[in-house]
Amino acid sequence: MPQISAVVFDVGETITSDRRFWADWADWLKVPHHTLSALVGAVVAQGRDNADALRLVKPDLDLWAEYKVREHHGHGERVDETDLYPDVRPGLQALRDAGLWVGIAGNQTAAVGNLLRGLDLPADAIGVSGEWQVAKPDLEFFATLASWADRAPGEILYVGDHPANDITPAQAAGLKACHIRRGPWGYLWADQPEAAAADYHINSLTELAALLA
């Protein structure tokens, strides 16, 4: 069995909280924050894509076109230190100190990729679907990830909160997978077969270095 030599992290609700993400969308769509939060909870419970929460407010929403409109009007995406979960820097640094290659890769726009790079995180590389032109749960995302990390898939551990987007497709592509019990998907679906099938289970990123030692 190949030894894990690289750990790659999902972004939303793995290293960053989605609090600001949904608040900014609520402000843009002119609905109360609690209304959009409730709609997010509803689509999570139904196993639907999170963008469906936005389409319940604006049925004709073209998500990527709307991102461009927001950017044009000065309401582009924002990511800063306050969006990071407290365990991110110590968790990632502990893995690097242990000699593991550390990456961050998720379904984000190119703009968010650049914002993440500006945070000087203890990671060897950051990649996003907006740059790779392929998104999870497409298996090609994970094939691209393996090439980007310059590792055989079996040497890579992918860490994420969403069983259907992170755990199942990562394993199907030959990677190892770690489920983190965090965020709406991470909590609600933690006991489902897809999450239970993960190779590792954690509640905090700081647990990983010891698990992989």
Buried (B, 14 or more C-beta within 10 A) or exposed (E): EEEBBBBBBBBBBBBBBBEBBBEBBBEBBEBEBEBBBEBBEEBBEEEEBBBBBBBBBBEEBEEEEBBEEBEEEEBBBEBEEEBBBEBBBBBBBBBBEBEBBBBBBBBBBEBBBBBBBEBEBBBBBBBBBBBBEBBBBBBBBBBBBBEBBEBEBBBBBBBBBBBBBBBBBBBEBBBBBBBBBBBBBBEBBBEBEBBEEBBBBBEBBBBBBEEBE
